[in-house]
Amino acid sequence: KNAGKLDRCFVISPTIKSNQALLDSLGIDPNDCFEPNKNAIKHVTDLINHERDEFEDYLDKKEAYDEYMQNINSDIPFHHIDPHVILQSTDCFGNPVEPTPKYQNDQGGRPMLALFMDDCQSTPSFRDRKFSRLVLTHRHVGQMKYKKNNSQRKGALGVSIFIACQNFKASGGGLPREIRNNCTQLALVGKSKDEDEKKSIYKSVS
C-alpha cells in the first residue's frame, strides 16, 4: 500500500479477530475479512466483480465527460449533444463535472486487489474446488465486460494471492498439488526439521 501497488486487501482467516490491531494498522476493512467456510471464496470473487462493475461505471462516465467537453468546445450546437452525455457529465446547474475513480493510483484508477489467506489449512475454504480454481486463474478474475479500443477496458482486474500456512504438505489439509506446483514465490520462515518436507518444497518450486 505504501508503494501504491495495492488498493484493497481481502482476508480469509479463522484467527482474524485476534489480529484486529494489525488489520487496523494496515487499513484493512473488517467487512473484507471472512471466516474460512465454504462460502468465503465466493464472497471474495463477488466483491472483485463488484469492483470491476464500479470501475467500468467510472470509465463510462469518463468517456461521456470527454465527449461532452469535446462537443462544447466545438461548433456543434448544444441541442445536438446527446442528452445522456449531458446528464452524465454535468451537475444540477449544468456545470461540467469530471468523474474521479474510486482509487487514486498510477494505473488510472484500475483497482489493484489482493487476497491474504492465513491459518486456513484443514478448513472448508482449502477443500473448496473454487479455491484451487481461483489460485490457478487469479489473473482472469473480474473480467472486463467491454471490448473497446481502450486499454483500461481490456483483460481482467485480477487478484494477487498470498497464502500463509504451517505445512507444505499435510494429509487432508495441506496445500493442493496444483497450487504447490504453480507457486510464484515462496518464503520459508524458520527452520524445517522435516527433511522430506524440504525435499518436497525443492521438488515443487525449484
Summary of the structure (lengths in Angstrom):
residues: 206
radius of gyration: 22.2
end to end distance: 29.5
largest distance: 78.1
contacts: 532
relative contact order: 0.15
helix: 44%
strand: 11%
